[in-house]
């Protein structure tokens, strides 16, 4: 995994563009608040973050089912 320092400066669009250029590289942005919906958190509480993470984990798990096992 590659940490993208100052990922918040470019925001989600920057990360999407990087992922298009480097599709096989696993990336994680620093400056995560740029990627969070604080209005939703204020309305629904932190459970909204938990639910979003659960959805992402499910998507990743489903995507991995179709991949070959890498030793």
Order of alpha helices (4+ residues) and beta strands (2+ residues): beta-alpha-beta-alpha-alpha
